[in-house]
Amino acid sequence: MNLFFRDNEFNEHLRLILLAVLIGFVAGLASILFKIMIRFFQSQFWRASSIISAVSSQPWYLTILIPALGALIISPLIYFGAREAKGHGVPEIMEALVFRGGRIRTKVAAIKALASSICIGSGGSVGREGPIVQISSTIASSIGQLFRIKERGMRTLVAAGAAAGIGATFNAPIAGALFAVEILLGEFGVFSFSPIIVSSVIATLTSRFIMGDFAAFTVPKYTLISVWEIGPYVLLGIVSGLVAILFVKSLYFLEDKFEILRLHPLIKPILGGLLIGALGLGLPQVFGVGYDSIDACLKNQVVFSLALILVFAKILSTSLILGSGGSGGIFAPSLFLGAMTGSFIGSFFHNAFPSSISSPGAFSLVGMGAVVAAATHAPITAIIIIFELTNDYKIILPLMLSCIIASFMSVGMQKESIYTMKLKRRGIIFSEGRELNILRSLSVKDFISQDHQLFRNTERVGKIIDQAIGSKHHSFQIVDYENNYVGCFSLNQLKNLMLEKELADSFVIAQDLAVPGIQLDYYDNLEQAMKIFGREDVAEITVLKDNKFMGVVKRKDVIEAYNHEITKREVTAGFVQKLKFTHPAKAFDFGTGYQIMEVDAPPAFWNKSLKELNLKALYRIDVLLIKRKHPPQTITIPSADEFIKKGDLLILAGLEENIKKIIKT
């Protein structure tokens, strides 16, 4: 059996590599198409090949209105089409990896491509790398779903898609692979790394074959003139770290400000477009991805004072676009900020010590890597990207030094990266491992208990006292006749009334006892419930849906759910997927009362999805695996949308008595 599973794992690995070839090719084509779309929309909006030249030759009001027009188009596209397309994209991929096993809706790719290309083409101060990563990852996810790849393989394919996007964009296959591993997966195993490398290489080759073997930027030749240059590069690392922190804080500060604005979500991006249009009147360099301005820095064509101004202007412009609800990446803005920061510091030292310090262009190049490293907390990716752009080993020493110092500054002062900060604000801690997110992936509505004591708001206190005294509960819920929640009361509140029960019964009703209770919304998750249990000395929390009383969530059920989920995931990730039962009722114990059992799919389950069956809510049962006879030996880790077929074998985890209920279905 071990040999069988080793062969199966090898075949699965080979299958992933073959799919990675397909993903790389399609992602390479998607990357090229996306660049063409950006150029097309830029020519339509600005009627010029360069936005900077268009600003100087057209009426001032058009400069203000064009970004707003772009926002007007993309706002309903994102709001009604796919809200995952809002923002810079990479956090949405990370969230899909944590909670959905890498499954992403197919239409996200098309909407992200259209929304981001319009946003960038109309002057939005965002990058194209984040959108390409999200587009390529969505393509990879769709291919994985089409071929019914199980969760571990699906996560690898999504990361391979991300690698392909970066590789094709920068003509840098190694950097693409490291981006996927360092930022998205965090593991370098052969099983996951080889498909990622293959996909990145194929995407880069596809891009080179069609577009030519050109670097993303015109990079200057670099020479370390003197050992005294190390000092300025150390300073560049420190300043780059501070710039990255300012960028992250500004981005989410303005996102919060736009969030609290009393405007419809469709209007906010238009306001952001108007504001960046006004900013671009005086500083047109902030429009678009900013590659022309980066090239100018690398060629020593940016004035010392302008470079400093553009650092703050770019931070503001990118934060306005993304904070208001625009669509685009943060990678190019980070490169822009690094180039300007490096140009400023390099100009200062080169002017003071021209014979001992390299030209500002070299500092711009190193600054690009340093700010990216600090903003993303991915120094290896940043170093390799710049190295692949230059193909010059001489740049490595100052590059490594500045990137590591910048990353150290950023991590020390701000634990979250620009990507994980967005997830943390949603209550998702990506960097600390998936186990911390277990309760966030479980919904309150699936754990509602009807084991509670309920009173109508008009109930007399005498009857309440009689029922409460003999009850096992210590808190009681109050609703009106339409089941609207009124409040709750505790047993302690009745103590003073018990001595004068007869008198109180004539004028006190349940409504008079009601106090505001601790509440959860029907669509909240269990992590929110656990925070309340940790803060308040309560055994249960009221659950409401549109102010209607739905039931309660109990502390013991939340703890039980967490322990069960931890055990289930450990077992599933390990040897459960290798179980090969020969008898449909054979089971494996993995806790007090809990079993993993293989059963024939009941006829009542046939042609129904797991989402439709809702076994977790009805039976507290998890479907760990589905074994299919056709084709032979197919084992699938199912998603909620997986349909049960006749002849399927289900590997279930849960309480023994609950599994037996399903067997009898």
Buried (B, 14 or more C-beta within 10 A) or exposed (E): EEEEBEEBEEEBBEBBBEBBBBBBBBBBBBBBEBBEBBBEBBEEBBEBEBBBEBBEEBEEEBBBBBBBBBBBBBBEBBBEBBBBBBBBBBBBBBBBBBBBBBBBBBBBBBBBBBBBBBBBBBBBBBBBBBBBBBBBBBBBBBBBBEBBBBBBBBBBBBBBBBBBBBBBBBBBBBBBBBBBBBBBBEEEEEBBBBBBBBBBBBBBBBBBEEBEEEEBBBBBEBEBBEEEBBEBBBBBBBBBBBBBBBBBBBBBEBBEEBEEEEEEBBBBBBBBBBBBBBBBEEBBBBBBBBBBBBBBBBBBEBEBEBBBBBBBBBBBBBBBBBBBBBBBBBBBBBBBBBBBBBBBBBBBBBEEBEEBBBBBBBBBBBBBBBBBBBBBBBBBBBBBBBBBBBEBEEBBBBBBBBBBBBBBBBBEEBBBBBBBBBBBEEEBBBBEEBEBBBBBBBBBBBBBEEEBBBBBBEBBBBEBBEBBEEEEBEBBBBBBEEEEBBBBBBBEBBEEBEEEBEEBBEEBBBBEBBEEBBBBBBEBBBBBBBEBBEEEEBEBBBBBBEEEBBBBBBBEBBEEBBEBBEBBBEBBEEEBBEBEBEEEEEBBEBBEEBBBBBBBBBEEBEEBBBEEBEBBEEBBBBBBBBBBEEEEEBBBBBBBEBBBBEEBBBBBBBBEEBBEEBEEE
